Each structure stands twice: as structure tokens, then as C-alpha cells.
Amino acid sequence: MIVRAKILGQLLLECGAVAPRSLEDALGPARRPGERIGETLVRLGAVSAEEVARALSVQLGLPFRPTPLRVAPDATRLVQEELVRSHAVLPLTVTGRTLTVAMADPLDLRAVDDLQFQTGRRVQPVVASPEAVAEGIDLHYGDGIAELLDRSEEHTSELQSHVRISYAVFCLKKK
């Protein structure tokens, strides 16, 4: 017996997450070029991002992870923040030679390849909503504000130093 994968819209209809009319709208003129059906449905407010992620996990036969994502510290130490943010992925666990990673887009093969290359481990994707991944990244890698404030303080101190020197030079020339 051959089992065919169901399309995402069908899965969302079958589980009652989306109304038939909303799906028709999303498949029609409301859909932007290059936009995936799940993205369109979320943008239109027809379903939540989590409902799309759950349906995607069923469609692809991958596990789903709800918010909040549980993260092992050894997993986050293994993957650089730049890679995590650029691909919107969150390392969850390391078991032997396998790195389990939460992804809103588990079909992003470039992300999987980059993670495998950087870590030297096999990557096992799990599906999570984009919001869950973003929240996890901010929680475990920082939200970038602290770094921005540190840089701002450095620049302020440097600027104050330059102002003092300029003032001292001005005062010396005035004498």
C-alpha cells in the first residue's frame, strides 16, 4: 500500500484548524508570490503559527515541540549565535553524534547542512512555531539588547574621553 503525504491545507481542514472558505481565500488572490500556504493563513489570521507547525510536523512525519522549548545548555554551546539567528533554528539537545534542533522550516536544507558542518553531528530537526524558536533564541542566546547597551556604553565613554581631550586642548590654546 502506498501512503501519500497530505498537503498542509488538507491537514488543517481535517483537524478543524481552518475553515474551508479561509483556505480558499489563502489559495487565491490573498496569497503573495513565493508565500507558503501556512504563512498566508497565519497572516490572514485564519490559523495560528502553532497550528501550522503542528500540521507541518504531521505532514513531514517529524516531532512537534510546543512553547516553551526546553534546551540543554550543551546544545547551545555547540552552535554559534550567528548561525542560530541567520537560520532561525534552536539547538535543543545533543545525544551522541546527533544534534536535535527546533526549526520553523524543517525543509531548510541549507540550515541543516550548515549545522552539520559547524557541529560535525547529524542534525535531527523537530518542528516548532516561528515564535517559539525566536523566543528560545532570545532566551538562550540573548535578545541582543544587552550587547547593544554594552556597545553604547563603550562608545559613550570613548566620546566623553574625546570631549575631555578636546576641551583640554581648547583651554591650553586659549592661554
C-alpha angles and dihedrals in degrees: 000000000000116000114205122206113245119232117250095248091054091051092050090050093048094051092047094243094125135032118237091242092053090051091050090051091050092050092049135055094322090071115095121220111275093009118132119233092247092053091050093050092050092046090051091049093240094125138005123255088244092056090052091048091050092050091046090053090053092046093051097036092239128134119262122223119200128209127310097048113214111225130191112220092227089060094055092047089056097059126056118238093236091060092044093052097041093054098030093234131139123208108225109174143355118215116174106304095345128095115197111210132187111226133176087203109037089174090069097111093176089061091049092048093048091049092049091049095048096044102031088226136114110259120227110193123210123188123247133160117268089245093053091051093046092048091049092050092050092046097047102030099030127255095259094247094101090052091047091051091049090052091046091053091049091051092046092052091047092049092049089052091052091049092052091049092047091048091049091050090047091051092049092051091049093058 
